[in-house]
Amino acid sequence: QVQLVESGGGLVQAGGSLRLSCAVSRNLFNFAAMGWYRQAPGKTRELVATITSGGNTNYADSVKGRFTVSRDTAKNTVYLQVNSLKPEDTAVYYCNAEGFGYDDEKEFYWGQGTQVTVSS
């Protein structure tokens, strides 16, 4: 029904940069927010950045000043520019779409993830 496909991950050295992309099968304005999450081995999935349908952005403290979330609504694509990468940023990065609605009416969609590995 709703498909999200991430791309752009890879292996980089500390201090390097990547641009992650999330291609969405629906217009982005169908969703209250788009988000990027990440999950490192042995850790829980954590929220990295969000952008609402109105264009407001939020970031985890650990990535502020280094990561930037943006969107191209014409292309139904959300981006996460990751700069000044640290080994601690190594994780699978997932794209998430949060639907409108409340309580059990709210829907969440996930991509398969893209691996980001940062070597020291």
ROMAR-399849 format. One record per residue (C-alpha): residue number from 1; residue in one letter; x, z, y. Coordinates in nm, 3 decimals, m for minus. Layout:
N
NODE NUM a X Z Y
...
//
This chain:
120
NODE 1 q 0.000 0.000 0.000
NODE 2 v 0.269 0.110 0.246
NODE 3 q 0.626 0.018 0.168
NODE 4 l 0.941 0.134 0.338
NODE 5 v 1.278 m0.020 0.261
NODE 6 e 1.598 0.137 0.389
NODE 7 s 1.927 m0.042 0.428
NODE 8 g 2.260 m0.007 0.603
NODE 9 g 2.421 0.277 0.414
NODE 10 g 2.775 0.266 0.290
NODE 11 l 3.111 0.433 0.260
NODE 12 v 3.289 0.510 0.586
NODE 13 q 3.571 0.728 0.704
NODE 14 a 3.513 1.033 0.919
NODE 15 g 3.447 0.926 1.274
NODE 16 g 3.292 0.599 1.170
NODE 17 s 2.947 0.462 1.240
NODE 18 l 2.660 0.295 1.063
NODE 19 r 2.320 0.165 1.159
NODE 20 l 2.050 0.243 0.908
NODE 21 s 1.734 0.036 0.907
NODE 22 c 1.388 0.105 0.773
NODE 23 a 1.160 m0.194 0.732
NODE 24 v 0.794 m0.095 0.719
NODE 25 s 0.514 m0.305 0.574
NODE 26 r 0.269 m0.205 0.847
NODE 27 n 0.268 m0.188 1.222
NODE 28 l 0.449 0.126 1.331
NODE 29 f 0.154 0.230 1.545
NODE 30 n m0.036 0.299 1.224
NODE 31 f 0.174 0.614 1.197
NODE 32 a 0.187 0.930 1.403
NODE 33 a 0.562 0.944 1.356
NODE 34 m 0.851 0.787 1.176
NODE 35 g 1.127 1.007 1.049
NODE 36 w 1.466 1.006 0.891
NODE 37 y 1.551 1.268 0.632
NODE 38 r 1.859 1.324 0.425
NODE 39 q 1.940 1.502 0.104
NODE 40 a 2.287 1.596 m0.010
NODE 41 p 2.366 1.687 m0.371
NODE 42 g 2.240 2.032 m0.455
NODE 43 k 2.059 2.069 m0.125
NODE 44 t 1.703 2.034 m0.009
NODE 45 r 1.584 1.738 0.188
NODE 46 e 1.619 1.801 0.559
NODE 47 l 1.471 1.637 0.862
NODE 48 v 1.728 1.450 1.068
NODE 49 a 1.535 1.269 1.339
NODE 50 t 1.183 1.161 1.430
NODE 51 i 1.023 0.919 1.668
NODE 52 t 0.654 0.946 1.743
NODE 53 s 0.412 0.665 1.801
NODE 54 g 0.453 0.740 2.171
NODE 55 g 0.830 0.701 2.154
NODE 56 n 0.930 1.066 2.176
NODE 57 t 1.235 1.158 1.971
NODE 58 n 1.361 1.477 1.814
NODE 59 y 1.682 1.556 1.632
NODE 60 a 1.822 1.822 1.410
NODE 61 d 2.076 2.034 1.594
NODE 62 s 2.348 1.922 1.355
NODE 63 v 2.319 1.558 1.463
NODE 64 k 2.232 1.582 1.832
NODE 65 g 2.462 1.369 2.039
NODE 66 r 2.577 1.170 1.738
NODE 67 f 2.264 1.013 1.588
NODE 68 t 2.005 0.802 1.766
NODE 69 v 1.667 0.701 1.630
NODE 70 s 1.501 0.394 1.774
NODE 71 r 1.243 0.134 1.683
NODE 72 d 1.154 m0.228 1.720
NODE 73 t 0.777 m0.234 1.704
NODE 74 a 0.768 m0.614 1.696
NODE 75 k 0.975 m0.608 1.377
NODE 76 n 0.808 m0.302 1.222
NODE 77 t 1.154 m0.153 1.190
NODE 78 v 1.299 0.189 1.262
NODE 79 y 1.670 0.243 1.307
NODE 80 l 1.904 0.535 1.283
NODE 81 q 2.237 0.483 1.452
NODE 82 v 2.482 0.732 1.308
NODE 83 n 2.805 0.781 1.499
NODE 84 s 3.099 1.017 1.475
NODE 85 l 3.022 1.071 1.111
NODE 86 k 3.145 1.380 0.936
NODE 87 p 3.186 1.448 0.565
NODE 88 e 2.896 1.690 0.599
NODE 89 d 2.674 1.392 0.681
NODE 90 t 2.716 1.257 0.329
NODE 91 a 2.370 1.228 0.179
NODE 92 v 2.097 0.993 0.076
NODE 93 y 1.905 0.904 0.389
NODE 94 y 1.533 0.849 0.353
NODE 95 c 1.283 0.689 0.585
NODE 96 n 0.943 0.852 0.618
NODE 97 a 0.616 0.745 0.772
NODE 98 e 0.360 1.006 0.871
NODE 99 g 0.005 0.885 0.895
NODE 100 f m0.264 1.000 1.129
NODE 101 g m0.522 1.244 1.004
NODE 102 y m0.541 1.613 0.935
NODE 103 d m0.513 1.841 0.635
NODE 104 d m0.561 1.652 0.309
NODE 105 e m0.630 1.333 0.501
NODE 106 k m0.274 1.304 0.627
NODE 107 e m0.054 1.063 0.435
NODE 108 f 0.322 1.051 0.397
NODE 109 y 0.521 0.754 0.275
NODE 110 w 0.882 0.737 0.165
NODE 111 g 1.144 0.477 0.102
NODE 112 q 1.391 0.485 m0.183
NODE 113 g 1.677 0.594 0.038
NODE 114 t 2.018 0.459 0.128
NODE 115 q 2.344 0.633 0.047
NODE 116 v 2.578 0.734 0.326
NODE 117 t 2.916 0.861 0.214
NODE 118 v 3.172 0.987 0.463
NODE 119 s 3.527 1.042 0.349
NODE 120 s 3.763 1.286 0.516
//
